[in-house]
C-alpha cells in the first residue's frame, strides 16, 4: 500500500507514530496547528478510510492506531519523490541533498560510509541498473 499523505494527514500520522495510539483530543493537543476537533476527526476518518489507521472504542471516544509504519511510509514517500521530481533517478536526489543542503563533516562521513557499504555489498549492481533505467526513460542512456 503506497502511503501518500497530505500535509495535515502527515502531521496526524506523526502524532500516532510518536504516541502509538491516541484519541482525537490527544492528537489535537499534540498538533503544531490549532485545528478544530471536528477537523482532526475528519482527517482521522479519512486516514482510516484509506487504510492507514484503525480505531477501537474507548468509552465514548475512539482510540486511533497507525496501521502503516513510519519507515514504510517514508520509503513510499521517497520513492514517489524520486519518481516525480528526479525522473526515477535516486542518484539525482542524493546529489541534490549533498549539493543544496548544509551537511556537517560527521554527516558527510556517515553518508560516505553508507555509500561505501552499499558498493561493497554483493548485488549492488542492481542500484546501477535502476539508475540506468531512469536515464533510459529520460532518453539519456543506451
N, C-alpha and C positions, 0 to 999 in steps of 0.2 A: 504494500500500500504506500503510495507516494504521499509524503507528508508535505502538503502545500498550504502554509498558514499565512493569513493576512497579519498585519502588524498587531492588532488588538488580540487576535487569536494566539499569536506567539507570546504576547505578554501574559495571557491567561495560562497557557501551557507552561510557561516559565514558573509561574507560581505552583502549579500542580507538580512539576518536576522537582522543585525545591522542597515542597512540603510532603509529597507522596499522595496526599489527598486533601480536599478542602471543601467547605460549603461555599455557597455563593457569597455570603457575607465575609468569610475568611479570604476568599480570592479578592474580593473588592477592597478589603483593608490593606492588602499587600501590593496592589497595582500602583504603578507610578502615576497614572492619570486618575482623576476623581470622576469615576463613571457611576451612573445611576445603577441601583440594584437590578432593575429590570434589564438594563443593557448587558450587565455581566451575565445574568441568567440567559439572555438570548444568545450570547456568544457561547456559553457552555452547552446550550441545547443544539446549536449549530455544529459545534465540535463533536457532540455525541451523534448527531445525525450523519456526520462524515466518518464516524467510527474511530475517532481519536481519543475519546473519553467514554467512561461509563459511570453510572451513578448507583448508589444504594440509598434506600430510605434511612433516615436518622431522625426519629421523632417527626416533627413537621417539616424538617429540612431534608435536602438531599446532599449526600457527600459524593463528590466527583473524584474520579481516579483516572490518571493517564493510561491509555491503552497502548500508546506508542512511546518508546524510549527516546530520551533526548538525543542519544548518539545516532539512532536510526533516523530521526527527523533531521539531524544535522547532515548526515550522509546524503539524504534525499535532497535537501536544500542546496548543498554544494554541487551535487550532480546537475541539478536544474540550472544553477548559476553558470556552471561550466558550459552547459549546452546552449543556454540562451545568450550569455554575454561574451563567451570566449570561443564560440564556434565549435564546441566539443573538444577543445584542446586544453587539458589540465595544465600543461606547461605554461600557457599564456596567463593563467590565473596565478600560478606561483611567481612568474616573472613580474606580474602586476603588483603582487603583495610585497615582494622584495624591493622593487623599484620605487613604489609610491607610498610606502608606509615605513616610518622610522622603526628600525629594529636595533636592539642593543647588541653588543658583541656576543653576549651569552645566548641571545635568541638566534643569532646567525649561526653560532657554533652548534646549537641544538638542531637547527634546520639542516646544516651541513651533515651532521651525524645521521639524521634521518635519511637523507638522500644517499649517503654512503652505504647505509644499511640496506636500503632498497636496491641499490646497484649490486650489492654482494649476494643478494638472495637468488637462488636458482629460479628460473622462470621470470625474472624481472623484465625479460624482453617483451612480455605482454604489455607493459606500460608503454614501451616504444611503439608497439603495434597500435595501441589506442591513439597515440599522438599522431602516427602516420595516417590512420584512418580519418582523423579530424582534418588533417591537411588535405587529403584527397577530396573530402567533401567540399572544402573551400576552393578546390581547383589548384592547389599548390604542390601536390605530390604526384608520384608516378602511378 
